[in-house]
Amino acid sequence: MLRASRLFSVLVIVALVMSLVPMLALAQDPTETPEERDYTQQKTKIMTSAFCQAQPTGLKLEDITVGFSQMENNNPWRIGETESMKAEGEAQAGRYIATDAQTQTAKQVSDIEDMIAQGIDVLVVAPREYEGLTPALEAAKEAGVPVFLVDREAKGTPCEDFITFMGSNFIEEGERAAMWLVETMGDEGKVIELYGTIGSSPAMDRATGFRNIVDNYPGIEIVASQSGDFTRALGQQVMEQLLQANPDVDAVYAHNDEMALGAIQALKDAGKTPGEDVLVVSIDGTHDALQAIIDGDLGATVECNPRFGPLAMETIQKFLDGEPIPTKITVEDMFFDSSNAADFIEFAY
Ligand code: AHR
């Protein structure tokens, strides 16, 4: 196998190329039917005019080792992402290795350093927190290993600290959840927000997006906001506490489905009927969430597609070929509510 990283350190001139085409939308169709949708692929759109370009290496994915640093594997979304990366990495790369940081940013840094020492040529990272990965990104740069961020953003400059970020528009996700709530609840009501992992880009952006909409409605009040760390157990526990202080809450906005499902359990335990007494809206589109919509407990979920394997491998190959890579590749997501949950559940993760 060729040691591509050595080649990168010699050949790769990463450049920021500003395109004359400011926004290029690719394959955007939010109204697909289950039959029309290819569940193995994410759809993407390009909303940036900045690109990174390297010299062509003459290498194919099968010539190189790809390392994937996953932050944790404790919920269906993470498992879906890990499995998608593994399936495509093992099918397409010469060698594929992966690590699990088990919810700790410090472990994620040492995992990455270990993979660099093992001789990976390209690194794919799903960062846990926005801050904290700088030493790992610096180690990759020093070793000539190009970094591709998937799913969550990390602090750094595209083309210098990493090539690109591939992921959903988390601000838009928060906005779409809020729009559903305003349409369904009306312009007045008390809302509890179950916040994701503190310091993570989806939590920060989903909070911002939600406020972008509800701040236009003085009658809607976010009466409490607390982190459930994106987990079902903590979502339930936090909701139990917040319900005691806010028994008259009208709606719950959870930053992911797992916390929403925990909140639904807490509402039931408190004698409330989710979907009737208290509306619940969240983000992800997991199998359990779609079932909760069908059951009437969850109102809606904004899709956040975790199947990054095909997109990541395709982008790495384009980079090896010397094609310009957009510094941000935005995943195009769907929306699930009572009108379509039953149609899509058999394909959900
Ligand atoms: O980064 C994406 C978020 O991380 C998903 O919404 C969540 O379920 C996961 O843990």
Residues whose N, C-alpha, C, O or C-beta is under 5 A from the ligand:
A	BS01	AHR	W77 D151 R152 P202 F230 H255 N256 I283 D284 C304
